[in-house]
Amino acid sequence: MSDSQPHEQGISLQDQALGEMLQGMRDGKHDIKVNGEPVEVIRPLGAGGTKKVFDVALGGNRVALALPNDVDGVIRMKQKWENIMHEPENTNRVRALGIPTNTVCETVPITLNGVPFDALRLTRYEDLPFQVLDGKNRLSTEYAGSVLPEQLDSESFQALFGGIVTDTATLISNGVHLGRDSFNVCVVDNGLRLFLNDLGSARFEPFEPGEIDHVSQQYTISTLDAFVNGLNEEEYQRHKGFLDGKAFEFNNPDKMSVILARAVRQKVTE
């Protein structure tokens, strides 16, 4: 039974309309209008458990437009999208800390398959003033130029992650609570920095002193995971030996995850 069929007594007309909207998306229909004017959908950019993002022509510009993923029913989609509507405010708060985020993150009223809906407008990664290593869509990563050395070792890897360590300490010092899906990596001025997105569920409250070790580890491993997943295939294969052998285990003091998390803790407690 599709979402467009009222399968519960008393289902609201709004939910019926949203169900029809989602069913249309499942059928490949993405009829988008802004102020009554059709929006050209050019290509999909990526999808996660909450959003589908499309490259569209809007107001004479190419932008990324985030729509709900059609894998859920109406109730679950509404719950997820309520979080999405917090992304603009949370993105502004994180950006104010000096950490790279999308340069545009704002809601835009649209009609989607004939149903009024608030979408999310973003800058396309390719239009940002820095290069994003897209940890969620490895095949989409296109390098303007690599910042990785020919050979990675512990010393060069720590130097490479210096800016990320500082960014991570800034998050923790300012009480920014994030899930692992928020972490990506970008290249700014030939160095690596955090790139944070999907911030709808972010919370802002001080960490307890006893939480610092755990959070430093979790944020570090989330970043390392995003970094490795964001490498293009050629660079991943070139550095696979070092990354598989040195990056991820927390129970070995020589692992980069342990070394970097320790550096984060030191910065937080300075």
Secondary structure, 3 states (H helix, E strand, C coil): CCCCCCCCCCCCHHHHHHHHHHHHHHCCCCCEEECCEECEEEEEEEECCCEEEEEEEECCEEEEEEEECCCCCHHHHHHHHHHHCCHHHHHHHHHCCCCCECCCEEEEEEEECCEEEEEEEECCHHHCCCEEECCCCHHHCCCCCCCCCCCCCHHHHHHHCHHHHHHHHHHHHCCEECCHHHEEEEEECCEEEEEECCCCCCEECCCCHHHHHHHHHHHHHHHHHHHHHHCCHHHHHHHHHHHHHHCCCCCCCCCHHHHHHHHHHHHHHC
